[in-house]
Every structure is written in C-alpha cells, then in structure tokens.
Amino acid sequence: MNYQRFSPMSQNRMPPGVLNLIVINVIFFIAKNFAESKYIDLGNILGLHHPFSKEFHFYQYVTSIFMHADFGHILFNMFGLWVFGAMLENAFGTKRFLIFYLICGVGASIIYQIWVSAIQYNSFVGNVPGIIEALLTYPPAGILIGASGAVYGILMGAALLFPNTEMYMMFIPIPVKLKWLAVFYGVAELYNSVHIDSSDNVAHFAHVGGMIFGFILVKIYSQNKTHFY
C-alpha cells in the first residue's frame, strides 16, 4: 500500500454519491425542523423504534439513517461522510459505495438493537419464551437516528483500503495514519458501549456495528471485485 498524505481540502470535486447523500441528509434535517414547527414529530415517525414496539415500521431502518437530532449531530456525520466517503467512493465506484453506505447503516442499527435487547433482558438467559414475552410487554425504549453507523462503517472501509494514509483532520494538529484513527475510534466506542453512562444518549454500539459491517463488506469485495452488487 502506497504511503501518502490526505487532506479533504485537497479534493478537487466531491464524488456524486457523497454529494447526493449529504444533500439528502440536509433535506431530511430541514424537513424535520420544519415539521417540528408544525408540531409534527418527524423524528418519531422516521426514527427507528425497536421491532417489538407498536411504533416500529420496516422503512425506519432506512429513513432513520437520514435523520439527525441537532446541528452538531449532522455536522459531525456529514464531515465524516465527506472525508472518508470520498476516499471509499473513488475506490469502489458510486453504486458500490452507496450500497456499502446503506448496508453499514442498516446493519449498525440491527446490531445495536440486538445489543440493547441483550443488556435489558440478560436475566432471561436460557429462557426464550421469557425473553419474547418481555420484549412484547416492555420493548426497549428510545429511538435510533443518525448516519453515524454508516459513517463508522465507511471509516473502517477507508482504513482497510488506505491504512497508511495520513489524515489532516479538523481539531487534530498533527497527521494521523488512518489505521490508527480507526483503531482509536473503534476501541473508544466499544469501551463506551460496555461502560454505560445513564446520561449518555449516544448509541455507541451502533458505531461498533457499523465498523463490523464495514470490515465484512470490504473483505467480501476484495474476494469478488466484479460482482459486489
């Protein structure tokens, strides 16, 4: 793998897949805030509820990826999408990249829901009927929104393809190799998933889930470059 340095500001143009995803996310964000001014909770409608919740719909696995809580939330995710997504799209092509993004986002949500259910109902280990009854009666509360799972999957994919590329990132005064950046974020998110803080409303294990799917998809693509989609 060639050693190189990378700065997002050095990109001559934003790839179409990344650009379209950013535009869609911004449109959803504007629509969400406009709907709130009309007393419509679009976050509740399009955000992902637990599958055993009465408010769950399958389309939420996709729509939730494009919903964000506030400006800081969408800014962080879109910055990550711009930086790492450009690298991945240039390597994969637009179609493969968009499929990669959606699979990582949906996969992250599924893994997070399994994780939350396992934590909440660990007292029912070995009692499958008990777990099902508990899920039906008291499904895990909360709504999952945000592109973070997909972005962390893209980070993992970029780190696997360009491990020694040095990144000049915002708020980091020195260049950091992409592989170490991925390791740092992966360990940090795994730690925060295990050491649960009741005041923390970030779905850390969704980030871990996105990285897991990113790893799997890159390995699949590396074995079958012709038929990735």
VOTITI-797495 format. One line per field, with one value per residue: x, y, z of N, C-alpha, C in turn; residue in three letters. Coordinates in steps of 0.001 Angstrom, whole numbers, plus 524288, in hexadecimal, padded with zeros to 5 digits. Each point is the difference from the previous one (the first is absolute). Last residue first. Layout:
<pts>
n_east <- [X,...]
n_north <- [Y,...]
n_up <- [Z,...]
ca_east <- [X,...]
ca_north <- [Y,...]
ca_up <- [Z,...]
c_east <- [X,...]
c_north <- [Y,...]
c_up <- [Z,...]
rofi <- [ALA,...]
</pts>
This chain:
<pts>
n_east <- [7A925,81263,80B90,8111B,80E87,80415,80A67,80136,7EFEF,7FA56,80785,7F9BD,7F0A6,800DC,804CB,7F35D,7F37A,8046F,7FF3E,7EFCA,7FA8A,80614,7F6E1,7F0CF,8010E,7FE82,7F185,7FA43,7FAA1,80619,7FF3C,80202,81067,80CB9,80ED8,802E2,800ED,80E5F,80FE6,80191,8041C,811CB,80B38,7FFB3,8086C,81263,806B2,7FFF9,80D8D,81004,80293,80403,80F86,805B1,8087F,7FE9D,7F60E,7EA9C,7EE5F,7F8B5,80BBF,80D3F,80A18,80AE7,80310,80248,7F2CB,7F1A7,7F299,7F6F2,7F83E,7F00A,7F083,7F941,7F638,7EEA0,7F398,7F9CA,7F245,7EEC3,7F794,7F939,7F07C,7EBFC,7F0A9,7F19B,7F420,7F560,7FB99,7FB48,7F106,7F16A,7F2D4,8065B,8106B,8009A,7FB5C,80CBB,80D0D,7FBE5,80058,810AD,80F6C,81259,8069F,7F8E6,80626,8069A,7F7BC,8051F,80F25,7FE31,7F76C,809C9,80AA4,7F844,7FCE1,80E3B,8047E,7F672,80457,80E8E,7FDD1,7F961,80C05,80C65,7FA42,7FE64,80F68,80759,7F89D,8054B,81046,800F5,7FB36,80C1E,814A7,810C7,80E12,7FB98,7F473,806F0,8079A,7F47C,7F798,807A8,7FE30,7EE68,7F501,80265,7F819,7EE3B,7FA95,800B4,7F2BC,7EEEB,7FCD5,7FEC8,7F008,7F005,7F79A,7FE46,7FC8E,8010E,80044,7EF5C,7F4CC,800E2,7F854,7ED7F,7F1E2,7F533,7F479,7F721,7F743,7FA4F,80FAC,80E0A,81001,809DA,8036F,8072A,7FB62,7F40C,7F14C,804D2,807DC,7F55B,7F036,7F38A,7F90D,80657,811B3,80AB2,803E6,80EA9,8105A,8042D,80544,81178,80BEF,80082,809CC,81227,806BA,801E0,80EF2,80FB3,8027F,80570,8121A,80B10,8007E,80951,813C3,80C56,8116B,811D8,80C20,80A7A,7FA96,7FF64,811AB,81198,8132E,80C6F,8096A,7FAF2,7FE8B]
n_north <- [7E8C2,7FD2C,7F693,800AD,7FCB6,7F26F,7FC65,80FCB,8064B,7F9DA,8077F,81049,80011,7FC87,80DC0,80C94,7FBD0,802BE,81126,806C4,7FBD4,80A13,80F02,7FE5E,7FF7D,80F9F,80ECB,8112D,80BE5,8027E,800FC,7F076,7F307,7ED7D,7F2D9,7F49F,808F9,80B74,7F898,7FCF9,80E36,80518,7F60A,8038A,80F62,7FF7C,7F6ED,80845,80BBE,7F943,7FBEC,80DFE,80DAC,813C3,8155E,8123B,80C2C,7FE53,806A4,7FC72,7F5A9,7F54B,7ECD3,7EEF7,7EB27,7ECEF,7F219,7FBE5,7F36E,7FC60,80E7C,8067F,7F7A8,80455,80F4E,7FF4F,7FA27,80C3E,80A95,7F94F,80122,810B6,80B69,80434,7FBC7,7F3B0,7FE93,7F86B,7F0E4,7EAAD,7F240,7F4D6,7F30A,7F36C,7F8BB,7F324,7EECC,7F5D7,7F83A,7F090,7EFCB,7F7C8,7FB25,7FECB,811A7,8110A,80FD7,80E01,80F8E,811A5,7FFAA,7F954,80A79,80CE3,7FA93,7FD11,80E9B,80717,7F892,80556,8101B,800D4,7FA74,80BD8,80BC8,7F931,7FCA6,80E48,806B1,7F689,801D9,80E43,7FE8B,7F721,8094D,80CC9,7FB9F,7FA41,80B10,811B2,80272,800BE,80FC7,80D53,7FEDA,8062E,8125A,80683,7F9B8,8068D,80FEC,7FFC6,7FBB8,80D49,80CCB,7FC23,8018B,810F2,80946,7F4D8,7EECE,7F2C9,7F110,7F358,7ED68,7F825,7F888,7EDAC,7F332,80189,7F749,7F22B,80384,80377,804D0,7F4D9,7F3AC,7F346,80285,81215,812E9,81183,8124C,80B75,807A0,80B36,80FF4,80DD3,80AEC,81200,8121F,80F9A,804DC,7F150,7FAF2,80756,7F868,7F09D,801DB,8043A,7F247,7F4ED,80599,7FD89,7EF96,7FC7E,80694,7F6BF,7F166,802C9,802B4,7F151,7F66C,80713,807A4,810E1,80BB9,804F4,7FB7B,80319,802F2,7F1F9,7F55E,7F19C,7F426,7ED71,7EC1D,7EC44,7EAB0]
n_up <- [7E7A9,800CD,7F171,7F803,80BE0,80FC7,80EF5,809C7,806FA,8106D,80ECE,80574,80A0C,8125D,80B8B,80442,80CB3,81179,80643,80581,81108,80E12,803A6,809AB,81235,80A67,802AE,80C6F,80E8F,81594,812D9,80A86,7FCAC,7FDB2,7F8A1,7F23E,7EFE4,7FD6C,7FA20,7EE11,7F54A,7FF00,7F52F,7EDF1,7F9D0,7FDC4,7F15F,7EFAA,7FC66,7FAD7,7EE2E,7F43B,80437,80449,8030C,80AC3,80A92,80385,7FE6D,7ED55,7F235,7F23C,7FC1A,7F5FE,7F990,7FF80,7FD2B,7F146,7FC36,80FF2,8085A,7F93A,80580,810A7,80179,7FAC9,80C00,80BDB,7FA65,80109,8102E,804F5,7FB06,80959,80F9A,80CFD,812D0,81300,80F6E,801E2,80408,80A06,7FDB3,7F3CE,803FD,80D2F,7FB78,7F7AA,80A69,808F7,7F6F4,7FE58,80D5D,803CE,806D7,806FA,80862,7F539,7F5F5,7FB40,7F4DE,7EEED,7F376,7F761,7F1EE,7EF9E,7F5AA,7F686,7EFDB,7F153,7F825,7F4AB,7EE8D,7F389,7F887,7F403,7EEF2,7F45C,7F7D7,7F1E5,7EF87,7F62F,7F711,7EFDE,7F0F8,7F90F,7FEFF,807FA,806A7,80348,80E13,81118,80639,8050D,81071,80FDC,80435,8013F,80D65,810F3,803E6,803D6,81143,80D07,7FF9E,8064B,8121F,80757,7FEB2,806F2,800AC,7EEE2,7EE42,7F1A9,80327,80387,7F2B3,7FB8D,80AB0,8022E,7F69C,806E8,81132,8152A,810B7,80E1A,807DE,7FEEC,7F5FF,804E9,7F890,7F45E,7F484,7F753,80935,80E0F,7FBA0,7FA17,808C8,8007D,80293,7F714,7FFEA,7FD46,7EEB5,7F7B2,8033D,7F6A2,7EE71,7FC60,7FFE7,7F145,7F1B1,800A0,7FB43,7EE09,7F774,801B6,7F545,7EE99,7FCD7,7FF80,7F07D,7F139,802F6,801FE,7FB01,800B5,8114B,80F95,811ED,80C6D,803E0,80244,7FAF8,7FDBA,7F95E,7F7EB,7FF45]
ca_east <- [7FA80,7FF33,7FA77,7FC8E,7FFFE,7FCA1,7FFE9,80556,80158,7FCE2,8022B,804F6,7FEF9,7FE05,80431,803D7,7FE00,7FFF4,8055F,80152,7FD54,802F4,804E0,7FE9B,800A0,8056F,7FFAB,80270,7FBE2,801F2,7FF3E,7FA66,7FF00,7FB54,7FF8E,80026,7FB86,7FB57,80069,7FF20,7FA65,7FD1E,800CD,7FDA1,7FA57,7FE9D,800C0,7FBC8,7FB3A,7FFFA,7FF33,7FA75,7FF0A,7FF37,7FDB1,80405,8043C,8049F,80112,7FE77,7FA95,80012,7FB85,7FFE1,7FEF6,80467,80192,8043F,80203,801D1,804AC,80453,8014E,80295,80523,8033D,8011B,80416,804EB,801F1,8016E,804FD,8032E,8053C,8005F,80544,7FFD8,803D2,7FE4B,803B5,80451,80324,7FD84,7FAC2,8007D,801F2,7FBC3,7FC09,80220,80019,7FAA5,7FE41,7FA46,7FE3C,8037D,7FCE8,7FE28,803EB,7FD6F,7FB41,8012C,80312,7FC80,7FC9C,8032B,80132,7FB1D,7FEE8,8039F,7FE67,7FB25,80145,8028D,7FBE6,7FC37,80287,80094,7FAE9,7FDF0,8033F,7FE4B,7FACC,80075,801EF,7FC0B,7FB75,7FC1D,7FBEB,80223,803E4,7FD38,7FDAB,8041A,80289,7FCBB,80105,80590,802F7,7FE5F,8024C,805A2,800EB,7FF52,8040B,804FB,80067,7FF97,80505,803D3,8010F,7FD97,803DE,7FDEC,80032,8056E,802C1,7FF0F,80282,80574,80320,80288,804DA,7FEDD,8040A,8012E,7FB6A,7FCE3,7FB86,7FC4C,80131,7FE24,7FF68,80410,80401,7FDA3,7FD4C,803FA,801F6,804E9,80045,7FEA4,7FA6E,7FD66,7FF98,7FB9D,7FB3F,7FF60,7FEFF,7FA97,7FCB2,800C3,7FD3B,7FA6C,7FEA4,80014,7FB63,7FB5D,80010,7FEB9,7FA66,7FD16,800AB,7FD52,7FA51,7FD96,7FD95,7FA50,7FE5B,7FC8D,802E2,80000,7FB10,7FD06,7FAE7,7FD35,7FE7F,7FFCA,80323,7FCAF]
ca_north <- [8015D,801EF,7FFB2,800B3,80557,7FFC4,7FAB8,7FEAA,80297,7FD99,7FACC,800B3,8016A,7FB78,7FC26,80226,7FF3C,7FA5B,7FE7B,80209,7FCCE,7FB1A,80169,80086,7FAD0,7FEAD,7FA58,7FE5C,7FE36,7FFE2,80539,80119,804BE,8030B,80349,7FC8C,7FC74,802E9,8013A,7FB13,7FED5,803CB,7FEBC,7FAEC,8009B,8036D,7FD0B,7FC23,802F5,8011E,7FB23,7FE92,7FBC5,7FAF4,7FBE9,7FCEB,80339,7FCC8,7FFCA,8047D,80067,80517,8037B,803AE,8055D,80369,80005,803D6,800D0,7FB07,7FE6B,8033F,7FE96,7FAEB,800B9,80259,7FBD3,7FCD2,802EA,7FFBD,7FA90,7FEAB,7FD37,801D7,8034E,80036,8003D,80323,8053C,80424,80078,804B2,8031C,8018D,80393,804F6,80278,801BE,80481,80475,80205,80294,7FFDA,7FA98,7FC97,7FBCA,7FCA0,7FC02,7FB1C,800E7,8028E,7FC61,7FBE9,80264,80147,7FAF7,7FE27,80311,7FE47,7FABB,8006D,80261,7FC06,7FC63,802CB,8013F,7FB19,7FE4C,803C1,7FF7C,7FB19,800FD,8033E,7FCBA,7FC16,80236,801AD,7FC35,7FAB4,8000B,8002C,7FAE6,7FC23,80151,7FE2E,7FA7A,7FEA1,802C8,7FDED,7FACD,800DA,80189,7FB95,7FC1C,80231,7FF73,7FA7D,7FD92,801C8,8059B,80291,801AD,80395,80553,80135,801B1,80593,8035E,7FE62,8031D,8043E,7FE3A,7FED7,7FE40,80446,800D7,8049A,7FE4C,7FCDF,7FA76,7FDC9,7FA56,7FD93,7FDD2,7FD29,7FB6F,7FC8B,7FCD4,7FD9B,7FAB6,7FC39,7FEF6,80514,8011E,7FD04,8028C,804D5,7FEAD,7FE38,804A2,80328,7FD78,8009D,8056B,8009F,7FD52,80310,804AD,7FE5C,7FEE5,804DF,802E7,7FD10,800A8,7FBDE,7FC1A,7FFE2,803A9,7FDA6,7FF51,804EC,8009E,80431,80163,8036C,8051B,803B5,804BA,804B0]
ca_up <- [800AF,80564,80168,7FB7C,7FE40,7FB61,7FDE5,7FE82,7FB1D,7FBD2,7FF23,7FD44,7FA98,7FD17,7FF90,7FC64,7FAB9,7FEF1,7FED3,7FAD9,7FC16,7FFAD,7FD66,7FA77,7FDA5,7FED5,7FF14,7FB1B,7FC72,7FAA1,7FDCF,7FF84,802FB,7FEBD,804A2,80492,7FFB4,80190,80595,802BF,7FFAE,8031A,8058E,80116,80050,8045F,804D8,80057,800FE,80597,802E0,80009,7FC4C,8028D,7FCB3,7FD4D,7FDDE,8010A,80599,80327,801B7,8029D,7FFA7,80459,7FE59,80142,8058D,8000C,7FABA,7FDDC,802E5,7FE3D,7FAA7,80012,80262,7FBEB,7FC47,80271,7FFAE,7FAA4,7FEF4,8027A,7FC29,7FEB7,7FB5E,7FDC9,7FA53,7FD35,7FE83,80161,7FC3A,800F0,80422,7FE57,7FB92,801FA,802FA,7FC3A,7FD1F,80383,8008A,7FB34,8003C,7FFFB,7FD0F,7FDB3,8043B,80119,80189,80309,804F8,8032A,801F6,803EF,80491,80284,80254,804B1,80419,801A5,802F7,8050C,80339,801C8,80343,804FF,802EA,801F3,803CD,804AE,80266,8022A,804AC,80441,80160,802A8,7FC32,7FEC7,7FF99,7FBD3,7FB01,7FEF2,7FF26,7FB07,7FBB5,7FF0D,8002D,7FC03,7FAEE,7FF7A,7FF6C,7FA93,7FC74,800F4,7FE51,7FA50,7FE7C,80120,7FC25,8001F,8047E,803DE,803EC,7FDED,7FEB1,804C7,800FE,7FC1E,7FFB2,803A3,7FD21,7FD86,7FA87,7FC60,7FC62,7FCB1,80159,80310,7FCED,80096,804E6,80093,80329,7FC8F,7FBA8,8021A,8022C,7FBB4,801B4,7FDE2,80419,7FF1B,8008A,80598,80216,7FE32,802FB,8057C,8005E,7FF69,804B7,80452,7FEED,80133,805B3,8021E,7FEA4,8034D,8055D,80047,7FF7E,804E4,80410,7FFC9,7FCDF,80352,7FFAA,7FBF1,7FC24,7FB21,7FD26,7FD31,8027B,7FDD2,80391,7FE0F,8045A,7FF9E,80000]
c_east <- [7FCA5,7FA4C,7FF2C,7FA45,7FC29,7FF5A,7FD05,80058,8056C,80182,7FD10,80273,80508,7FF61,7FE4F,80471,803BC,7FE25,80063,80575,80131,7FDA5,80373,804D3,7FE1C,80087,80567,7FFCE,80222,7FBBF,801A8,7FEED,7FA50,7FF5F,7FB9D,7FF43,7FF9E,7FB12,7FB10,80030,7FEB0,7FA26,7FCD1,80064,7FD47,7FA11,7FE55,80060,7FB60,7FB3A,7FFCC,7FEFD,7FA67,7FF03,7FFC7,7FD54,80425,804AD,804A6,80105,7FF17,7FA61,8011E,7FBAC,7FF9C,7FF54,8043A,8023B,804CE,80281,8022F,80518,804AB,801A4,80308,80588,80381,80157,80473,80546,80242,801BE,8050F,802E7,805B5,7FFE0,8058F,7FF73,80447,7FE3D,803A7,80489,802D3,7FD77,7FAB0,80070,801AA,7FB8D,7FBED,801F2,7FFBF,7FA5F,7FDCE,7FA19,7FE40,80354,7FCCB,7FE62,803E8,7FDA3,7FB28,8013F,802EB,7FC60,7FC9F,80306,800C2,7FB0A,7FEFD,80372,7FE4C,7FB2A,8015D,80253,7FBD3,7FC30,80283,80075,7FAE9,7FDD9,802F3,7FDCC,7FAB5,8004F,801BB,7FC0D,7FB12,7FCCE,7FBF4,80259,803C7,7FD29,7FDB0,8042E,80263,7FCD5,800E7,805A6,80324,7FEAA,802C2,805C4,80123,7FFA0,80460,8053C,800C8,8002A,80552,80453,800AF,7FD6D,80444,7FDCD,80093,8059D,802FE,7FF5D,8030A,805BF,8038B,802CF,80530,7FDC9,8042F,800F3,7FB65,7FCA1,7FB33,7FBE3,80193,7FE52,7FED3,8049F,8041D,7FDCB,7FDA5,80440,801E7,80555,7FF7D,7FDF4,7FA20,7FD5B,7FF37,7FB30,7FB26,7FF05,7FE89,7FA40,7FC92,80057,7FCBC,7FA34,7FE73,7FFC2,7FB15,7FB2D,7FFDA,7FE54,7FA23,7FCC1,80031,7FD09,7FA0A,7FD6B,7FDEE,7FA0B,7FE37,7FCAA,802DA,7FFD4,7FAF4,7FD9B,7FB0A,7FD66,7FEB6,7FF2A,80370]
c_north <- [7FCFC,80156,801A2,8005A,80101,8057D,7FFA5,7FA83,7FE85,8024B,7FD2E,7FAB4,800C5,80144,7FB69,7FC36,80231,7FEF4,7FA2C,7FE6D,801C7,7FC7B,7FB25,80172,7FFEF,7FABA,7FE02,7FA0C,7FE75,7FDD0,80055,80557,8018B,80497,803F6,80312,7FC9A,7FCA9,802BE,800D7,7FAE4,7FEC3,803A5,7FE85,7FADB,8006F,80341,7FCD0,7FC4D,8032E,800F8,7FB0C,7FE0A,7FBE6,7FACA,7FBDC,7FCFA,802AC,7FC84,7FEEB,804F3,80137,8051E,803FA,80381,8059F,803F1,8008C,8038A,800B2,7FADB,7FE63,80307,7FE5E,7FAE4,800FF,801E6,7FB50,7FCEE,802AB,7FF5C,7FA71,7FDF5,7FC77,8015F,8034B,800AA,7FF8D,802C4,8054A,80464,80040,8052A,803A6,801F6,8040D,80559,802CD,80234,804E6,804D0,801F1,80301,7FF73,7FA50,7FC39,7FB6C,7FC55,7FB9B,7FAF6,80061,80252,7FC44,7FBEC,8022C,800ED,7FAC7,7FE15,802F2,7FE07,7FAB4,8004A,80201,7FBD5,7FC71,802B8,800FE,7FB01,7FE02,8036B,7FF11,7FB1D,800EC,8031A,7FCB1,7FBE4,80185,8015B,7FC1E,7FA97,80003,7FFF4,7FAD1,7FC03,8011A,7FDE5,7FA56,7FE16,8026F,7FD87,7FAC5,80124,8016F,7FB84,7FC08,80220,7FF5E,7FA59,7FD7B,8014C,805ED,80360,8015D,80411,805AC,8018B,80200,805C1,8035F,7FE69,80346,8045E,7FEB7,7FF17,7FE8D,80444,8008B,80493,7FE26,7FCC6,7FA3D,7FE83,7FA4B,7FDA6,7FD22,7FC9E,7FB04,7FC3E,7FC41,7FDBF,7FA6E,7FBD8,7FF86,8053E,80111,7FD41,80308,804E2,7FEC1,7FE86,804E5,80354,7FD9E,800FB,80586,800A5,7FD8D,80353,804B2,7FE5F,7FF1C,80500,802C8,7FD18,80059,7FBD7,7FBAF,80040,80415,7FD92,7FF89,804F7,800AE,80466,801E4,80327,80563,8038C,804DC]
c_up <- [7FC30,800F6,805AF,80190,7FB83,7FDDF,7FADF,7FDA6,7FE20,7FAB8,7FBA9,7FED1,7FCE3,7FA32,7FC98,7FF0C,7FBEE,7FA71,7FECE,7FE5C,7FA7C,7FBD0,7FF55,7FCD4,7FA60,7FD3E,7FE64,7FF94,7FA9F,7FC72,7FA47,7FD91,7FF16,803BE,7FF1E,80508,804DC,7FFB8,801EC,805E1,802C5,80006,80372,805BA,8013D,8009A,804B4,80502,800A3,8018B,805E1,80326,800A9,7FBCB,802DC,7FCA5,7FD00,7FD79,80162,805C5,8032A,80162,802DD,7FF1A,804C5,7FE1F,80167,80583,7FFEB,7FAA7,7FDF5,802AA,7FDEC,7FA84,80007,80204,7FBA3,7FC99,8027E,7FF83,7FA90,7FEDA,80257,7FC3C,7FEF8,7FB07,7FE01,7FA22,7FCF4,7FDEF,80195,7FC24,800C9,803F0,7FE35,7FBA0,80205,802C9,7FC4B,7FD61,80389,8006A,7FB59,80019,80082,7FCD4,7FDF1,80466,80108,80211,8036D,80555,80396,80266,8046B,80510,802BB,802B0,80512,8046A,8021D,8037C,80563,80391,80236,803AE,80553,80340,80271,80463,80517,8029B,8028D,8051A,8049C,801BD,802E6,7FB28,7FE04,7FF2D,7FB68,7FAC1,7FE47,7FEA9,7FABA,7FB6F,7FE5A,7FFC2,7FB93,7FAC1,7FF41,7FF01,7FA56,7FC15,80092,7FE06,7FA23,7FE3C,800E2,7FC20,7FFE0,80431,803F7,803CC,7FE44,7FEE3,804BE,80164,7FC1F,7FFFC,80380,7FD1D,7FD59,7FA8B,7FC04,7FBF9,7FC3A,801D1,80304,7FD12,8003E,80583,800F1,802EE,7FCC3,7FBA1,8021F,801D8,7FBCD,8015D,7FDE2,803CC,7FF2C,800F5,805CE,8023B,7FE66,8033D,805A2,8009E,7FFD8,804F3,80465,7FF18,8019B,805EA,80256,7FEFB,803AC,80575,8008E,7FFE2,80536,80449,80046,7FC96,80383,7FF83,7FC12,7FBB9,7FACC,7FCC9,7FCF6,80324,7FD5F,80445,7FDCA,804B5,80000]
rofi <- [TYR,PHE,HIS,THR,LYS,ASN,GLN,SER,TYR,ILE,LYS,VAL,LEU,ILE,PHE,GLY,PHE,ILE,MET,GLY,GLY,VAL,HIS,ALA,PHE,HIS,ALA,VAL,ASN,ASP,SER,SER,ASP,ILE,HIS,VAL,SER,ASN,TYR,LEU,GLU,ALA,VAL,GLY,TYR,PHE,VAL,ALA,LEU,TRP,LYS,LEU,LYS,VAL,PRO,ILE,PRO,ILE,PHE,MET,MET,TYR,MET,GLU,THR,ASN,PRO,PHE,LEU,LEU,ALA,ALA,GLY,MET,LEU,ILE,GLY,TYR,VAL,ALA,GLY,SER,ALA,GLY,ILE,LEU,ILE,GLY,ALA,PRO,PRO,TYR,THR,LEU,LEU,ALA,GLU,ILE,ILE,GLY,PRO,VAL,ASN,GLY,VAL,PHE,SER,ASN,TYR,GLN,ILE,ALA,SER,VAL,TRP,ILE,GLN,TYR,ILE,ILE,SER,ALA,GLY,VAL,GLY,CYS,ILE,LEU,TYR,PHE,ILE,LEU,PHE,ARG,LYS,THR,GLY,PHE,ALA,ASN,GLU,LEU,MET,ALA,GLY,PHE,VAL,TRP,LEU,GLY,PHE,MET,ASN,PHE,LEU,ILE,HIS,GLY,PHE,ASP,ALA,HIS,MET,PHE,ILE,SER,THR,VAL,TYR,GLN,TYR,PHE,HIS,PHE,GLU,LYS,SER,PHE,PRO,HIS,HIS,LEU,GLY,LEU,ILE,ASN,GLY,LEU,ASP,ILE,TYR,LYS,SER,GLU,ALA,PHE,ASN,LYS,ALA,ILE,PHE,PHE,ILE,VAL,ASN,ILE,VAL,ILE,LEU,ASN,LEU,VAL,GLY,PRO,PRO,MET,ARG,ASN,GLN,SER,MET,PRO,SER,PHE,ARG,GLN,TYR,ASN,MET]
</pts>
